[in-house]
Amino acid sequence: MDQIFTFLTDNLAYSPQIVFFLILLAGCNIPISIDIIIASSALISAKLAPELALSLYISSLVSCYLSAIICFWIGRLLGNKIHQFKYFQKILPQRRLDRIKKFYEIYGLATLVIGRFIPFGFRNCLFLSTGMSKSNFSKFMVRDALACFIWVSLCFLVWFQLGTNFDSIFKSIKEINIYIFSFFGVTVIGIICYKGLSSRKTISEQ
């Protein structure tokens, strides 16, 4: 996350365009974390450039939607030929593909909404498998428009709030850590004292 965040902050004026481009690359199955990009965009909006908040949000939203469409059509056009590529063999084994297809056929919109919140390549697997299964593209577009809006909006808002309240959150975490370490220290000292008293009692009884 540090590298992406630093790159965006170093090129702050062009950050919405960079975010848009990076997320589209992720849609082409290049290993770039969309979650980290959205988090970085929201944190930049909260801490460094509030005037770019709307641009970064819209850029994230539109590019996430388009990246899913790109993924869908890669699956649709390549079909089962996709497994000829070693890269896709790793991220999309046949068992996972069949499972995702089944979930999408049964639950439709719910699969897309839930799937949007699952990182580590699951989203791309979902979009690829939906395209490979020859699912109706119009239905996919409508369903994923809602799923994408829910996911991006919620993630952006959460990270934005975290960024806005970073100092107070960090202070709270430090205070909690002090209490935890204090409790841990008292507990360890108590156990040591208890064992010491128990061993003395045992020796005196002998």
C-alpha positions as CSV (number, residue, x, y, z in Angstrom):
1,M,0.0,0.0,0.0
2,D,2.9,2.4,0.8
3,Q,4.2,2.3,-2.8
4,I,0.8,3.1,-4.4
5,F,0.0,5.7,-1.8
6,T,3.5,7.4,-2.3
7,F,3.2,7.2,-6.1
8,L,-0.3,8.9,-6.0
9,T,0.8,11.6,-3.5
10,D,3.9,12.3,-5.6
11,N,1.7,12.8,-8.6
12,L,-1.3,14.4,-6.8
13,A,-2.6,16.6,-9.6
14,Y,-2.9,13.5,-11.9
15,S,-4.1,11.0,-9.2
16,P,-7.7,10.6,-10.5
17,Q,-6.3,9.7,-13.9
18,I,-3.7,7.4,-12.4
19,V,-6.3,5.6,-10.3
20,F,-8.5,5.2,-13.3
21,F,-5.7,3.6,-15.4
22,L,-4.4,1.3,-12.6
23,I,-7.9,-0.1,-11.9
24,L,-8.4,-0.8,-15.6
25,L,-5.1,-2.7,-15.7
26,A,-6.4,-4.7,-12.7
27,G,-9.4,-5.6,-14.9
28,C,-7.0,-7.0,-17.5
29,N,-5.9,-9.4,-14.7
30,I,-2.6,-7.6,-14.0
31,P,-1.9,-8.2,-10.3
32,I,-2.7,-4.8,-9.0
33,S,-4.8,-4.5,-5.8
34,I,-8.0,-2.4,-6.4
35,D,-8.7,-2.5,-2.7
36,I,-5.3,-0.7,-2.0
37,I,-6.0,1.8,-4.7
38,I,-9.4,2.7,-3.4
39,A,-8.0,3.0,0.2
40,S,-5.2,5.2,-1.0
41,S,-7.6,7.4,-2.9
42,A,-9.8,7.9,0.1
43,L,-6.9,8.6,2.5
44,I,-5.5,11.2,0.1
45,S,-8.9,12.8,-0.1
46,A,-9.2,12.9,3.6
47,K,-5.7,14.0,4.5
48,L,-4.0,15.7,1.6
49,A,-6.4,16.9,-1.1
50,P,-10.1,17.2,-0.1
51,E,-10.7,19.1,-3.3
52,L,-9.9,15.9,-5.2
53,A,-12.3,13.7,-3.2
54,L,-15.2,13.7,-5.7
55,S,-12.8,13.2,-8.7
56,L,-11.0,10.3,-7.0
57,Y,-14.4,8.7,-5.9
58,I,-15.9,9.0,-9.4
59,S,-12.6,7.8,-11.0
60,S,-12.6,4.7,-8.7
61,L,-16.3,4.0,-9.3
62,V,-16.3,4.2,-13.1
63,S,-13.0,2.3,-13.5
64,C,-14.1,-0.5,-11.2
65,Y,-17.2,-0.9,-13.2
66,L,-15.3,-0.9,-16.5
67,S,-12.7,-3.3,-15.2
68,A,-15.4,-5.8,-14.4
69,I,-16.7,-5.5,-18.0
70,I,-13.2,-6.0,-19.4
71,C,-12.9,-9.1,-17.2
72,F,-16.3,-10.4,-18.3
73,W,-15.4,-10.1,-22.0
74,I,-12.0,-11.7,-21.5
75,G,-13.9,-14.7,-20.2
76,R,-16.5,-14.5,-22.9
77,L,-14.1,-14.3,-25.8
78,L,-11.5,-16.8,-24.6
79,G,-14.0,-19.3,-23.0
80,N,-12.3,-22.5,-21.8
81,K,-9.2,-21.6,-23.9
82,I,-8.4,-19.4,-20.9
83,H,-6.9,-22.5,-19.1
84,Q,-4.3,-22.8,-21.8
85,F,-2.5,-19.9,-20.0
86,K,-0.6,-20.9,-16.9
87,Y,-1.5,-17.7,-15.2
88,F,-5.2,-18.4,-15.4
89,Q,-4.7,-22.0,-14.5
90,K,-3.4,-20.8,-11.1
91,I,-6.0,-18.1,-10.4
92,L,-9.0,-19.9,-11.9
93,P,-8.8,-23.7,-11.4
94,Q,-11.8,-25.6,-12.9
95,R,-13.2,-26.4,-9.4
96,R,-13.4,-22.8,-8.4
97,L,-14.8,-21.8,-11.8
98,D,-17.6,-24.4,-11.5
99,R,-18.4,-23.3,-8.0
100,I,-18.6,-19.6,-8.9
101,K,-20.7,-20.3,-11.9
102,K,-23.2,-22.2,-9.8
103,F,-23.4,-19.4,-7.2
104,Y,-24.0,-16.8,-9.9
105,E,-26.7,-18.9,-11.6
106,I,-28.6,-19.4,-8.3
107,Y,-28.1,-16.0,-6.5
108,G,-27.2,-13.6,-9.3
109,L,-27.1,-10.1,-7.8
110,A,-26.2,-11.3,-4.3
111,T,-23.2,-13.1,-5.7
112,L,-21.9,-9.9,-7.3
113,V,-22.5,-7.8,-4.2
114,I,-20.8,-10.3,-1.9
115,G,-18.1,-11.1,-4.4
116,R,-17.2,-7.4,-4.7
117,F,-16.2,-7.4,-1.0
118,I,-13.9,-10.5,-1.4
119,P,-10.3,-9.6,-2.3
120,F,-7.3,-11.8,-3.3
121,G,-8.4,-12.2,-6.9
122,F,-11.9,-13.5,-6.2
123,R,-13.6,-10.6,-8.0
124,N,-11.8,-11.2,-11.2
125,C,-12.5,-15.0,-11.0
126,L,-16.2,-14.1,-10.6
127,F,-16.2,-11.8,-13.6
128,L,-14.2,-14.2,-15.8
129,S,-16.4,-17.1,-14.9
130,T,-19.6,-15.1,-15.6
131,G,-18.3,-14.3,-19.0
132,M,-17.2,-17.8,-19.7
133,S,-20.6,-19.2,-18.7
134,K,-22.2,-17.0,-21.5
135,S,-24.3,-15.2,-19.0
136,N,-26.6,-12.4,-20.3
137,F,-24.3,-9.4,-20.6
138,S,-27.2,-6.8,-20.1
139,K,-28.2,-8.4,-16.8
140,F,-24.6,-8.6,-15.7
141,M,-24.1,-4.8,-16.4
142,V,-27.2,-3.8,-14.5
143,R,-26.5,-6.1,-11.6
144,D,-22.8,-5.2,-11.3
145,A,-23.6,-1.5,-11.6
146,L,-25.5,-1.8,-8.3
147,A,-22.9,-4.1,-6.7
148,C,-20.0,-1.8,-7.8
149,F,-21.7,1.3,-6.5
150,I,-22.4,-0.3,-3.1
151,W,-18.8,-1.7,-2.7
152,V,-16.9,1.4,-3.9
153,S,-19.0,3.8,-2.0
154,L,-18.8,1.9,1.2
155,C,-15.1,1.3,1.0
156,F,-14.3,4.8,0.0
157,L,-16.4,6.2,2.8
158,V,-14.9,3.9,5.4
159,W,-11.3,4.8,4.5
160,F,-12.2,8.5,4.1
161,Q,-13.5,8.5,7.7
162,L,-10.5,6.6,8.9
163,G,-8.3,9.2,7.3
164,T,-10.2,12.1,8.7
165,N,-10.0,10.7,12.2
166,F,-6.6,9.1,11.9
167,D,-5.0,11.1,14.7
168,S,-7.7,10.3,17.2
169,I,-7.9,6.6,16.1
170,F,-4.1,6.3,16.4
171,K,-4.2,7.9,19.8
172,S,-7.0,5.4,20.9
173,I,-5.0,2.5,19.5
174,K,-1.9,3.6,21.5
175,E,-4.0,3.9,24.7
176,I,-5.6,0.4,24.1
177,N,-2.1,-1.0,23.6
178,I,-0.9,0.5,26.9
179,Y,-3.9,-1.1,28.7
180,I,-3.2,-4.5,27.0
181,F,0.5,-4.5,27.8
182,S,-0.2,-3.3,31.4
183,F,-2.8,-6.1,31.9
184,F,-0.4,-8.6,30.3
185,G,2.5,-7.4,32.6
186,V,0.4,-7.6,35.7
187,T,-0.9,-11.0,34.7
188,V,2.7,-12.3,34.1
189,I,3.9,-10.8,37.4
190,G,0.9,-12.4,39.2
191,I,1.6,-15.8,37.8
192,I,5.3,-15.6,38.7
193,C,4.4,-14.5,42.3
194,Y,1.8,-17.3,42.6
195,K,4.3,-19.9,41.4
196,G,6.9,-18.6,43.7
197,L,4.6,-18.7,46.7
198,S,3.4,-22.2,45.7
199,S,6.9,-23.6,45.5
200,R,7.8,-22.1,48.9
201,K,4.7,-23.6,50.4
202,T,5.6,-27.0,49.0
203,I,9.2,-26.8,50.3
204,S,8.0,-25.7,53.8
205,E,5.5,-28.6,53.9
206,Q,8.3,-31.1,53.1
